[in-house]
Amino acid sequence: MKKKTLATLVLSAALITVAGCGQKAATGGNQAAGGAASATPAATTAAKTYKVAISQIVEHPSLDATRQGFLAALKDAGIVEGTNLKVDFNNAQGDQPNNLSIAQKIASAENDLVLGIATPSAQALVQQVKKAPVLFAAVTDPLAAKIVSNMDKPGGNVSGASDTNPQAVAQLMDFVAANLPKVKTVGLVINEGEPNAVIMAKNAEQSLAKHNIKLVKAPVTNTSEVKQAAQSLVGRADVFLITLDNTVVSGVDSIIQIANEKHIPFFSSDRDTVEKGAFATVGFKYYDHGYQVGQMAVEVLKNGKKPADMKVTVPDKLDLILNLKAAKAQGIEVTDAMKNAVKDKEKNIIQ
């Protein structure tokens, strides 16, 4: 009996030793796992997944190009959609109540950064989003729209890039006066519910007045009215003009059609519309504009910069852009003087 008891004790001690070794191994394993766990946050940081919400008032070439440029800048910095970037893209389809709902939805979510494309979207986001950094693009006048109170030191959680240099409108109107001397009236299709359109219209009117040229407006409230508004200008205006007016740009095909049918020179405020069929503008590529804002986003996401300290930028490389095919369709004789006004002829004279 004692031998049996002794054997049992020896066996128990062996089991305890094995269990102890097993526990030690397990502990060592946990330490290794713990080491991996402590390495995991670093790995997670290196492979951080970013969440960016985008609100865009409507889809049309200029705003779409802005968004594409923005995402391209992130991609070039290693922030790639589908890999380490989740994009919550929202299109308000030109509807203001929908625009507000989108801003409220974005404000209630957790985002690393928020982007507003066009003035109405940026305004709604600034009112609703207080926790996440907010950037804006394709905004005509951030001060007048009350998106920021200071262009150099925006403060708060907001900054971005304006898509308008006031000189662009003045230069375009000067071009009209200098090269189309018979022009006495400029017809503007405009949605006066868009602050950006109103600001640019005022700039155009002031510039035209210096040349004794009158601005005639054809107001619209939605895109479906654009064609009728353009038709109403036939016989009342010598040339057509549109600003960075999202409602009107969304229906620009109908203006191009009428301009071509009636041989009325058509001037726009964005390159994309010129590429589509307007005759001329003074401007830049919206893709580049979006890319610039994307670079700002990289500074915020990767380097911890605060929008409050980031200067609001404006386009500084303006050039005249001509579409020669559109000129022919609209009955415009393109002179050497017109072509010579283009700085970068290779890029900005569209054949």
Phi, psi and omega in degrees: 000319180294320179298319180296319180295318179298318180297320180296319180296317180298316180297318180297317179298321180296318180296319179298318180297314179298316179299319179298315179297319179298319180295321180295319179296318180297319179297317178299320178297318179295323178295321178295317178296322178298321177298318178294322180295320180290335176280333183301313178303321179296317179296320180296320179298315181296327182250037182302139174262125181262147175239121181237129177257137180236130173244124181235129188296324180196160178263120168206167192309316184293315181289323177296319178296324177299313180296319180296318178296320179301310181292328178295320178296319177297316181299317180295339178264008178088011177254098194246126178299132181092346178248292178231021179223126173252123182250125175258092183268131182231128179247119183281352178055035176073010184257120185294315176301321177295321178300317178293318179299320178298315180299319179295319178297315180297321181296330182275352182260167177265116179229147176280335180196151180232138179238131175250122180254114182094154187304309182300320180294316179296318180300314181296319180294318180298324179289327189258323187268116183243341186264323184266154174296138181239127172244154178229156177215161179057041177249126186290307182222092183300331180286309180296327180279357179060035176275322171225161179254351180210127183286327182277322179228083187300325183072177178060216183244023189232137168200183180161209183223131173279146179261013184228128167254119183310334180292337182297313180296315181299316180296321180293318179293325175297322179296316178301311182296321184284327189253346176232072189296344180277352182288125178244337180223141175244124181265124183246119170274125189212140168261104184285002173278352178259114182304322180299320180292320181296317180298314182291326178296320179295319178297317180296317181298317179295320180292318180293326181299329179295338181253013182058037176250135184266142175260125179247126184259144172236098187284148174225160175243344177208169187296328182295344182267356186297315182299313180298321180295318178296319178298326181292342180272346179296126183091343179253343184227142179278331176220160175258150175217141169228151178262193175280066187252107187299322180297315183285317180300327179296336180246026188292337180304322181291327177291317178301317180300313181292318179301319180289317181295320185262001182055053178249119178303134185239119180249138180237179180248009179218148183297321185300323179290326175294317178299330181280331180156358171285161184280313188205158171206170166245114186190217190198178177272129178292334175300315179295323178299313179295323179298321179298318178291326176298323177295325175296320180297321178299318179299322179288311187288318186264326187250002174073017179292151181255134178308327181305330184259006184254121182296138174285128184259160175228156179299132181240357180243075182274146176210153173287136180236125182240142174246106185290327177294318178295322179301315180297318181294330184260009175073030182259129174272113182277115183269167176297326179298321178296312182295323181290342178284347179274125182286307180258088186293328181295320184268330192248007167251106186270120184279000000 
